[in-house]
Amino acid sequence: MSKERSSKDAAAGGAAPRFICFLCKRKFQSAVQLTRHKQLSELHKVNLQKQDEEIQHKKDELRKAVGHVRKQIHDLEHVIVKNPTAEGQSHRQSLEMKLRQTLGEYGQIQEKLEASRHQQALERSGAPSTAGPGAIAKMTEGRETQVGQLIVSVGSATWQGNKEVQEDRYMIDMHFETSDGQKVVGFCVLDGHSGSLCADALVESLPRNLGKAISKVELSDDALSHILTEEVVKTDEEFLCKAREREVLDGSTGLICLIYPSEGRKGGQRMMLANIGDSRAVLCRSQNGKLHAVRLTDDHKPGRADEQRRIEQNGGVVDHKGVWRVFTPGPASFGGRNILWGLAVSRAFGDLLMKEPQRYGCAGAIGELVTAVPEIHTYDLKPESDRFLILACDGIWDVLTDEAAVSVCTEHQTADLAAHALIRRAFEVGSDDNLTALVVAWQQADSEAPKEDGGDRQRQRID
């Protein structure tokens, strides 16, 4: 064989793709064979189970370690109060440093578990994967687009966390156009409960319904506000029809954000939020050289005074059992059983029994106890002082203040990194819920128009 021929063959061989299952330490001749191995191989299934068991064992150990260090700090505080000494203060600082390190390890091991879940979902679907040995699968997304004079960037991240299933959903690529050719972009966080059927249905139907309605009107705050209210209620009714047929209790909160050109301010932008439930929108705003957290939505909890009045006027019961909940006034016959149902939010999509308790024999109820009618908030977006927006489910806000969430995000350069850091921090400090966060950032556009998917453009910084 000639030297030239040998070199060509070597080059060809070197360029050939390698198809490897790093978990099972096996090589394959093609992507098809690798996919079949991951989907059908008993060896791969056993190795996945072993990997997850090892991760879970380590996670349990770290969770106990976190609790132990916290108890040590708590016990030491009582000692220091009675007898403050330099030695005691030094010991407390040492314990606090140990706690931060242990919490970091706890978040890191959960990240491995989330990566394994994500990887297995890809393998079940037959989607290709390029993850190498020890690699953490990408669980964040980013998009970038232009609206008027603004380049808008959004980053998303989601973890299943300590719950048995992932019921959160989100949308970061909703693009609409009004009848007069104005562009509107939208983002949405959905926090499902009692199952994921409702959240999944919303992902499919909500953008479609909004898009059809927006395409028929000229751009204005009034038009968009009317559409959001009307189409949210319409989308809810569509799901309730399915829920009646199947007799399911699935529901979901929702938080929708629209960004669009201002009708009265040349080059200006507006932001409209439609809130249904207890996900929350928090804005980072710069004032007098300092960053502040500005809450833009109000949580819909049954204990909120106006929500409680509405519920009780319709025959519902509001009580505090650990958290504020709305209850049916008596048992209802649903799905072949008698149940007394309660919910920790006062507005949501779905939740058939809370929308129509009287249909199911619940004596005393005269109207819907939980409503899907959204609260609408509209703001002028001011890029010179408004830095970024956080849209997140209650799994974040149950353990982090608005200010703490903003602080976490400002430590990172891009929206997707900020969203990822936010859910990880919430997990580390004790959230047991599903965790989903979107971070939306913006800057004045230059002459270069961004690509719709942001794939070839460097993501803008938020720090």
N, C-alpha and C positions, 0 to 999 in steps of 0.2 A: 504494500500500500504506500502511495506517495506521501511525502511530508505534507503537501498541500491538501490532499484528500483527508488525511488524518486530522489536520487542523480544523477543516470545515466540519467534520463529524463531531469533534470535541466542542466546537462552538455551538453546534446545533444541540448537542446533548446538554451543554451548560445552560442553554436558553429554555430548555424544556421545563414546563411547570412541575413542581413537586406536590403531590397530593398526600398529605400526611395527617393522620389522627394522632395528635400529640398526647392525648389522654391515654390511648391504648398502645402508643408507640408502634404504629403500623403504617406502612407506605402502600400507596395504591397507584395504579396506572392511569387513572382518569378521575375527573371530578364526579362522574356518575357513580363510579365504584365507591368513592369516598362517601358520597351522600347515602348510598344504599347501606354502607357499613354503619353510619351514624343513625339511620332510621330503623334498621332491622337487626343489627348484630346484638346477640345476647351479651357478648363480652363488653361491648360499649355501654349497654344498659347497666350492667353490674358495676363497671368502673365509674359511671356517672353517679350511681347511688352511693358508692363508697366515697367518692369525692364530696358529695353533698353532706354525707354523715360526718365526715371529718371536719368540714367547715362548720356545721351546726354544733358539733362538740366544742370546737374552739370558741365559737360565739357564746355558748352557754357559760363556758369558763370565764370569758371576759366580762360577761354581764354580771356574774357573781362578784368578780374582782372589783368592778365599778361600784356595786352596792357596798362592798366591804370598805373600800377607801372612803366613800361618802359617810359611812357610819363612823369611821375613825375621825373624820373631820368634825362631824356633829358632836361626838363625845368630847373631843378636844376643846371645842368652843365653850362648853360648860366649864371646863377646867380653867381656861384662860379668863373667862369672865370673873371667876372667883379669885384667881391668883395670876394676874398678868405678869409674865416674865419674858425676857428676851429669848430664852430657850424655847418657851412655848410658841412664841411667834415664829421662830425659825422652823420648828417642827410642823406648824400649820402650813407654812410656805412650801415645805418639802412634800407634804401630803397633797397640796393643791397641784403641784407640779406632777406628782405621780398620777393624780386623777386625770389631768389633761392628757398625759401620755396614754393612759389606759383607755380613755374615751376615743383617742385617735386610733388605737388598735381595734377597738370595738367597731368603729366606722369602717375601718379598712377590711375587716373580715366580712362585714355585711356587704361591702362592695363586691367582694369575691363571690358571695352567695347570689347577689343580684346579677352579676356577670354570668354565672352558671345558669341561672334561670333564663336569662336573655338568650344565651347560646343554645340551650335546649329548645327554646321556642323557635329559633331559626332553623335548627336541625329538623324539628317536626314538620316545619313548613317546606323543607327542601331548599331553603334559601342558601346561597353560597356564603361561606365564611372564610375569612383570612386570618383569624386569630391564631397566633403562634403559642408556643409553650409559655404558660404563666401570664399571657396577655389578658387584659380586662376588656371585654367586649364593649363597644361604644354604645352607651345608653343615653346619650344626649343628642339633641338635634339643633340645628341652627338654620335660619332663613334670613334673607335680606331682600328688601324691595324698596321702591321709591314711591312716595305719596306726595304729590305737589312738590314743594321745595325741601322735603325731608327724606333722608335715607333712614329707613326703619329696619332695625335688626332685632330678631327675637331668638332667644335660646330656651330650650326646654330640657327638663330632666324628670324622671319618674322612677320610684322604687316601690316594690311591693311591701317592703318593710317586714314587720312582725305579723302581719295578717296572713291568713291561709290562702287568700286569693287577691288578685289585683283588680279592683273595681274602678280605679281612676282611669279617665281618658282625657285627651287634650287635642286641640287643633291649632296649628300655627300657620296654616297656609290658606286661609279663606280670603279670596279675592273677588270683589264685586265691582260692578260699574252701574252708575245711575243712567237714566234715560238721556241726560244731557252730557254724557261722556266723562263724568267725574269718577275717579278711582277711590274705592273704599277698601281697606284691608282689615281683617278681623282675626282675633285670637280668642281661644275659649278653653276654660278648665272645667271638667266635669268630674264630680265626685260621687260615684255610684254607691248605693247601699241596698241591702237585702238582695244582692245579685247584680250582675253587670248587664242584664238585658236592656234596661232603660238607657244606660250610658252608651251602649253600642248602637242602639236605635237612633240616639241623638246625633252621633257622629255621622250617620248616614243621612238623616233627614233635615237637621237644622240648617246646615249650609245651603242645601238645595232650596229650602223654603225662603230663607233670607235672600238668596240670590235672585230668585224669581220676583220677589216683591220689590227689592231695591232697583231692579232693572226697569221698573215701570214708573219711577218717580224722578223728579228733578231733585238735586241735592239740597237739603235743608235740615236743620236740627229737628224741626217739627216732624218732617217726613220720616227721618230715620228713627226718631223716638216712637212714633206711631207704629212703624213697621216692626221694630224690636218687640214691642208689647204684643202686637197682634200675632206675629209669627211664632213667638215663644209659646203663647197660649195655644195656637193652632197645632204646633209640633207636639205639645203635651197631650192634646186631645187625640192626635194620631196614635201616640203610644198607648193611651188609656184604652182605646178600642182593642188593641192587641192584648192588653192586660186583662180586659174583661173576658175575652175568648179563652185565654190560657189560665185565668185565675192566678195571677202572679202579683207579688207585692213589691217588685223591684221599683226603685226610684233613683233619682240623682239630683244633686244640686248643680247649679251652672253659673258661670261668670263669663260674660262676653264683653270683649273690648273692640270697638271700632275706631279707626283713625282715618281722617278724611280732611280735605281742604276746607278751610273756613269760608263760608258764603259771604261774610262781610268784611274780612280782613285780608287784603292782598298778600299772598305768600304765607298766610297763617294756617295753622292746622288745629283741628278740633279732635277731642277724644270723648267718646261716649261709652259708658259702662252700663250693662244690664246685669243686675244681680238677682239670683234666685237661690237663696240658701246662705250657707256660712263660709263659702270660699271668700277670699278678700283681696282687694286691690289696694296696694300701698305705693305711693309715689316717693321717690327720692328727690328732694328739692334743695338747691343751694341758696342760702340766705345769709348775707353778711359774712361770707367766707366759711360758713359751716354747713354741713349736710344735715337735713332734717327728714324724718319720716312723716308723710302726710297721708292719713287714711282717707281713701276716696269712696269706700262703700261701707254700708252698715250691715253687720251680720244679722241674719234672720233667725234669731233664737226665740223659742216659745216664751221665754221670760221677759223679752223686750216689751215694754208697756203697751205700745200700740198693737203689737202682734198678739199679745195675751188678750186684749179686749176683743179683737176680731175673732179669735178662736172661741172664747167663752160666749160671745154673742151667737155663734153657730152651734152651741151645745157641747163644745169640747172641754176637756179638763187639762189645765196646766199645773204641773207639779214638779217639785225639785227632788229628784232621786239621784244624788250624785251630780247630775247636770239637769238643767231645765228640759222638760219633755212635754209634748202635747200627747194626750191620750184620748181614745174614744171614750164616750161617757158610760159605756157598758160593753158587754161582749158582743161580738159580731159573728155571724155564720159565714165563714170564708174557706173555700177549698176543702169543704167537708168536715170542718172542725170549728168549734167556738173559741174565739180568741179575743183578748183585750190587748189592743195594739197601741204602741207608743213610738214616738219619733223625736229626735233631738234637734230637729230644724222645723221652722214654721212655714218655709216656702221650698218647693222642690218640684221637679218634673216627676211624673209617675205617682207612686204611692196611692194606688187605686182605693184602698180601704179608707185612707184619710181624705180623699177627694169626695167619695160617695158612701159614707158610712151607713146612711139610711137605706141604701139599696140592699145592704147585707144585714138588715134586721137590727141595726144598732139603735136602740131606743134612746131618744133624747137629742140626737143630732139632727139639725135642721138645715145644714149647709156644709160646704167644704171646710175642713179643719186646717188643711194645708193647701196653699194655693201656688200656682205657677206664674202668677202675675209678677213680672219683674219690677224692681225699683230701678229707675233710669237716672243716671248722673252724667252731666255734660260739662266739659272743661275746655278752656283754651290751653293748648299745649305751648309752652314757652321754652324753646330749646336753650335759651341763654341761662335759665335757672333750673328747669326741670331736667334731671339727669337720666332717670330710668324708672320703669314701672315694674312692680312685682305682682303677678297674678298667681295665687297659690291656694291649695285646698286647706281645710281646717287642720289636717295633720301637721302642717307647718305652724299655724297660728296657735295651736293648743299648747305649744312648748316654747315659742319664740315671740318676743314682743315685736312690734312694728320696727322699732329702732334697732333691735338686734338683727333682724332680717336684713335691713338696709346695710348695716355695718358689715355683715358677712359678704354681701354682694360687692361692696366697694373694695374688697381685698383682691378682686379678680379682674382681669383685663377685658374679658369678653362676656357676652350675655349667656352663652351656653356654659362656660366655666362657672359663672356666678350662680346659675340655676342648679348646677350639680352640687356646688359647695353648700347651697342653702338646704337641699334635701338631706345631704349627709350630716350637716350640723344638727338639723332637727332630729334625725335618728339618734345621733350621739347623745343628745341631752335628754332623750327619753320618750320620743314619740313612738307609739305602737301602731299607728295608723298607716294606711297607704300614703305615700308622699309624692306630690306632684307640684312643680313650680315652673312658671314661665317668667323670664325676665325680658322686658321690651326696652330697647334703647334707641336713640335717634341722634341725628346730627344734620346740619344744613348740607344740602346736596352741592357737589361741585359740578364741573362740566361733564364729568364721566358718569354716565348712567349705569347703575348697578344691574347685574343680571338678576332675573326674577328669583332664582333659587339660591343666589349668593354663592354658588359653587366655586367660581373662579375669582372671587373678590375677597380680599382680606377683611375679616369681620371687624367692625368698628369697636374701639375700646370703650369701656364704661368706667374705667378707673380715673 
